[in-house]
Amino acid sequence: MKVAVVDIGSNAIRSTFYGIDQIHGDELLMKKLSYLRLPIRLGEDVFKDGKISLSKVSKVLSMAHAFKHLCMIHEVTDYRLVATSAMREAENGHELIELVKSQKEVEIELISGDEEAEMIFESIFLCEQVKANTSYMTIDVGGGSTEITFLNKGKRCEAKSFRLGSVRCQSEVDSEEWSRFQSWIKKYAEQYKPRKAIGTGGNINKMHRLCGVRNNKTLSLKDFEAKVEYLKQFTYKELVEEEKLKTDRADVIIPASNIYLEAMKQAQVKEIIVPKVGLAEGVARKLFRRHLES
């Protein structure tokens, strides 16, 4: 059995194909068969002009066309295309969804910030560093929104989505939303006392590698902050040419990192686990379970 997931984010569109590696009782081990990241930055249009431009509408249609053919090649059993912050907020978001459905016979689902957080929760306990009897705060920074969840003894206790993201916060940050973000985290951190943070998203994955941390090791707040300060001395061009960052990563990695750092500081946690899983893994896991149960 194979499934496919398309994560239509604010900074990029990612298509991932999964198979089942092993099944042990209720435990499902997936394997990633193929991954394709397209630098289609919907948030660039939406957070500036309120709608998706015609050029990006065309690219989304082309993506859907290509995705259908890839599903045929991989012989997938089921798939889901899920869209997050930028598509939710775009004036023409629903219009684009209908266009993709009528022209390409592919259905895109708009998911809320709460559902996004729930899907990420589905995948993080696969990481061996995450213990079921411990308290954590998860931080998922996307292009347009940030999802914060407090976990205690394997259960989701509190979760909230904020209009803060790497693309949205490139030029300026909404000071009122930033204050809500800080006070909400501080309030629930005092209640649940998380021992560590768990970070998901492309930018924290990249920072984890840039800091030279091994896959199964946590990243300290001190090292994380030091690396961000180091990167701030470079121009965009230098980050691409000298630090070898992708062109659509170099301009958002600092704004994203600032969100992770602030969340950690407000919660008073000194380490962050980076399991390198996220929305797509959670969606795929639910697809597999649905078919195995039926």
Phi and psi in degrees as a GROMACS rama.xvg file:
@    title "Ramachandran Plot"
@    xaxis  label "Phi"
@    yaxis  label "Psi"
@TYPE xy
-133.29  145.623  LYS-2
-132.403  161.285  VAL-3
-132.496  145.268  ALA-4
-132.995  132.916  VAL-5
-113.896  121.321  VAL-6
-100.455  105.179  ASP-7
-92.7115  90.5012  ILE-8
-93.7236  -174.54  GLY-9
-83.3084  -24.9615  SER-10
-103.117  -25.8298  ASN-11
-163.811  166.999  ALA-12
-115.948  125.279  ILE-13
-120.279  127.018  ARG-14
-110.046  128.181  SER-15
-132.566  136.384  THR-16
-113.68  134.193  PHE-17
-125.643  150.239  TYR-18
-125.627  172.498  GLY-19
-94.6183  126.715  ILE-20
-87.7688  -53.7989  ASP-21
-149.378  155.346  GLN-22
-127.824  120.737  ILE-23
-121.852  94.7043  HIS-24
63.0038  -119.013  GLY-25
-86.6532  -6.45766  ASP-26
-87.7665  124.271  GLU-27
-115.454  118.999  LEU-28
-103.049  119.114  LEU-29
-99.2421  158.14  MET-30
-127.641  139.282  LYS-31
-83.3631  121.606  LYS-32
-92.98  -34.4881  LEU-33
-159.734  147.55  SER-34
-143.403  132.924  TYR-35
-136.464  123.49  LEU-36
-110.776  122.971  ARG-37
-108.533  125.49  LEU-38
-78.3586  60.1771  PRO-39
-100.412  100.858  ILE-40
-93.4322  87.9673  ARG-41
-65.724  -34.5353  LEU-42
-62.6579  -26.8676  GLY-43
-58.7322  -38.7539  GLU-44
-81.0786  -51.3288  ASP-45
-64.2653  -44.5453  VAL-46
-74.9666  -10.8673  PHE-47
-102.67  -49.7315  LYS-48
-110.841  -8.758  ASP-49
87.4491  -5.59456  GLY-50
-147.927  164.197  LYS-51
-85.1936  130.108  ILE-52
-69.6756  160.237  SER-53
-60.6225  -36.7346  LEU-54
-64.6936  -37.4883  SER-55
-79.3503  -29.2281  LYS-56
-59.0194  -44.415  VAL-57
-61.8629  -39.8934  SER-58
-68.3935  -37.2272  LYS-59
-65.5395  -40.086  VAL-60
-62.7797  -41.6711  LEU-61
-65.0895  -39.1771  SER-62
-60.3141  -45.7745  MET-63
-63.426  -40.0668  ALA-64
-61.5987  -48.3027  HIS-65
-64.8842  -38.9551  ALA-66
-61.4289  -42.3104  PHE-67
-57.1284  -42.83  LYS-68
-69.0613  -37.8919  HIS-69
-64.3807  -37.3381  LEU-70
-62.7686  -37.7921  CYS-71
-65.9702  -41.981  MET-72
-65.055  -43.2247  ILE-73
-79.9421  -11.6616  HIS-74
56.1502  55.6532  GLU-75
-76.0184  147.711  VAL-76
-80.1823  -37.8166  THR-77
-156.918  161.724  ASP-78
-154.556  161.765  TYR-79
-141.035  139.044  ARG-80
-111.976  117.545  LEU-81
-118.017  134.367  VAL-82
-114.547  142.728  ALA-83
-113.902  -137.592  THR-84
-50.9756  -52.9897  SER-85
-62.2627  -46.4618  ALA-86
-65.8418  -35.6493  MET-87
-61.7512  -39.2073  ARG-88
-90.3145  -16.3826  GLU-89
-65.9204  135.126  ALA-90
-58.2002  -35.7869  GLU-91
-104.873  20.2669  ASN-92
-60.8261  -49.3883  GLY-93
-66.121  -35.2324  HIS-94
-62.5354  -42.382  GLU-95
-65.8644  -40.9172  LEU-96
-59.6005  -43.9578  ILE-97
-66.057  -36.2088  GLU-98
-65.1572  -43.9515  LEU-99
-63.2694  -40.715  VAL-100
-66.2478  -42.6995  LYS-101
-76.5202  -37.6417  SER-102
-87.9625  -34.1553  GLN-103
-115.1  -5.18402  LYS-104
55.7538  40.4155  GLU-105
-126.22  131.797  VAL-106
-103.548  126.394  GLU-107
-101.167  134.25  ILE-108
-106.708  131.271  GLU-109
-84.3054  126.269  LEU-110
-115.548  148.423  ILE-111
-78.2479  168.189  SER-112
-62.3372  -35.0919  GLY-113
-65.8076  -42.358  ASP-114
-67.9739  -35.9935  GLU-115
-60.5963  -45.9353  GLU-116
-62.9487  -38.037  ALA-117
-64.413  -41.2603  GLU-118
-65.1262  -39.4829  MET-119
-65.7822  -39.2508  ILE-120
-58.1259  -36.5894  PHE-121
-55.4363  -32.8165  GLU-122
-100.645  -23.0744  SER-123
-71.5682  -25.8537  ILE-124
-77.0634  2.62229  PHE-125
-74.1335  -21.7193  LEU-126
-74.2018  127.65  CYS-127
-66.9842  -17.4514  GLU-128
-77.1748  -19.0413  GLN-129
-89.3667  117.177  VAL-130
-100.829  137.292  LYS-131
-66.4332  -21.0336  ALA-132
-101.292  16.3842  ASN-133
-119.02  158.199  THR-134
-97.4595  134.168  SER-135
-136.747  162.133  TYR-136
-120.415  122.92  MET-137
-95.8765  141.771  THR-138
-127.909  117.525  ILE-139
-120.076  110.547  ASP-140
-103.503  115.169  VAL-141
-101.569  -165.978  GLY-142
-73.8046  -33.2896  GLY-143
-118.026  -18.0039  GLY-144
-145.353  160.801  SER-145
-125.51  128.584  THR-146
-106.653  124.037  GLU-147
-113.482  131.393  ILE-148
-134.377  136.541  THR-149
-101.161  126.385  PHE-150
-112.897  136.483  LEU-151
-138.952  117.833  ASN-152
54.292  45.8714  LYS-153
80.2435  4.6167  GLY-154
-118.661  145.848  LYS-155
-78.6477  119.961  ARG-156
-100.045  -47.956  CYS-157
-140.614  142.365  GLU-158
-147.941  143.152  ALA-159
-152.849  143.82  LYS-160
-105.412  135.812  SER-161
-120.361  146.01  PHE-162
-81.1735  62.7684  ARG-163
-134.628  129.669  LEU-164
-159.521  169.397  GLY-165
-64.2162  -39.2565  SER-166
-79.9481  -43.9001  VAL-167
-60.7219  -35.3489  ARG-168
-98.6368  15.9202  CYS-169
-59.6813  -49.7867  GLN-170
-95.0335  -42.7302  SER-171
-151.325  160.223  GLU-172
-114.62  135.26  VAL-173
-67.2654  109.294  ASP-174
-64.1151  -34.5168  SER-175
-68.925  -42.2969  GLU-176
-66.4525  -38.2362  GLU-177
-61.135  -42.3991  TRP-178
-65.589  -41.6025  SER-179
-61.0838  -42.0364  ARG-180
-58.247  -49.2548  PHE-181
-64.6036  -47.5501  GLN-182
-69.8027  -36.1833  SER-183
-65.1765  -45.2919  TRP-184
-62.7906  -45.7565  ILE-185
-60.1218  -42.3964  LYS-186
-59.2618  -50.9678  LYS-187
-82.0929  -21.6615  TYR-188
-67.2022  -36.0933  ALA-189
-66.1488  -31.2144  GLU-190
-79.8245  -45.4988  GLN-191
-99.3723  -15.3063  TYR-192
47.9421  64.4887  LYS-193
-62.7649  138.295  PRO-194
-79.8102  -35.5727  ARG-195
-144.714  163.731  LYS-196
-97.9331  156.694  ALA-197
-122.898  119.571  ILE-198
-106.757  130.438  GLY-199
-126.353  155.168  THR-200
122.75  153.871  GLY-201
-60.3205  -35.1118  GLY-202
-72.5724  -38.8733  ASN-203
-71.8104  -32.4486  ILE-204
-60.7668  -43.5724  ASN-205
-67.8784  -41.7333  LYS-206
-63.8018  -37.6733  MET-207
-58.3767  -43.4897  HIS-208
-70.965  -40.8658  ARG-209
-63.1184  -29.8821  LEU-210
-80.2372  -2.74527  CYS-211
71.8182  26.4104  GLY-212
-89.9166  135.531  VAL-213
-67.7566  157.183  ARG-214
-52.8588  -38.3631  ASN-215
-97.2745  14.634  ASN-216
-110.59  148.66  LYS-217
-79.8222  156.942  THR-218
-103.088  127.013  LEU-219
-79.5192  150.686  SER-220
-57.6842  -39.6611  LEU-221
-62.2596  -48.0935  LYS-222
-68.614  -37.9149  ASP-223
-61.1733  -49.6217  PHE-224
-63.4107  -39.4668  GLU-225
-64.3403  -39.6697  ALA-226
-67.5323  -38.6383  LYS-227
-62.8131  -44.2279  VAL-228
-62.6529  -36.4261  GLU-229
-64.2893  -45.0224  TYR-230
-68.2935  -28.0122  LEU-231
-64.1608  -20.2969  LYS-232
-77.4208  -12.2752  GLN-233
-96.3356  149.885  PHE-234
-79.4445  169.573  THR-235
-56.447  -45.7506  TYR-236
-61.5781  -41.1497  LYS-237
-68.3185  -35.539  GLU-238
-63.0885  -36.2023  LEU-239
-75.0312  -47.0482  VAL-240
-81.9515  -39.9247  GLU-241
-96.4897  -39.2382  GLU-242
-93.8073  -4.0372  GLU-243
62.6005  33.3798  LYS-244
-83.3362  148.741  LEU-245
-65.7245  152.664  LYS-246
-60.1835  -33.6157  THR-247
-93.6527  10.3365  ASP-248
-109.981  -35.0967  ARG-249
-61.2692  -31.897  ALA-250
-91.199  -5.72787  ASP-251
-119.308  -10.3043  VAL-252
-67.4823  -33.9866  ILE-253
-72.6303  -49.3616  ILE-254
-56.4605  -40.7159  PRO-255
-64.9862  -45.4106  ALA-256
-60.3686  -36.9212  SER-257
-61.6246  -34.4768  ASN-258
-69.6385  -45.7062  ILE-259
-59.2873  -46.7643  TYR-260
-61.9383  -44.0292  LEU-261
-64.8598  -39.703  GLU-262
-61.0633  -44.9463  ALA-263
-62.2884  -41.6994  MET-264
-66.5692  -42.3485  LYS-265
-65.6299  -32.5351  GLN-266
-87.8725  -6.66502  ALA-267
58.0586  43.8645  GLN-268
-106.209  144.379  VAL-269
-105.252  -6.64903  LYS-270
-139.276  151.155  GLU-271
-130.176  129.418  ILE-272
-86.6197  135.401  ILE-273
-121.705  89.2182  VAL-274
-76.9406  -8.48124  PRO-275
57.9283  43.5991  LYS-276
-130.086  169.965  VAL-277
-171.762  -148.746  GLY-278
-55.9812  -48.0265  LEU-279
-59.8925  -42.1927  ALA-280
-63.3304  -40.2288  GLU-281
-66.4091  -40.9904  GLY-282
-64.2881  -44.9491  VAL-283
-62.2446  -40.2001  ALA-284
-62.3255  -40.6886  ARG-285
-67.6936  -37.5742  LYS-286
-62.275  -47.2938  LEU-287
-59.8929  -46.8865  PHE-288
-60.9383  -41.861  ARG-289
-59.6693  -42.5323  ARG-290
-75.6999  -35.0711  HIS-291
-68.4834  -36.9392  LEU-292
-69.032  -29.7522  GLU-293
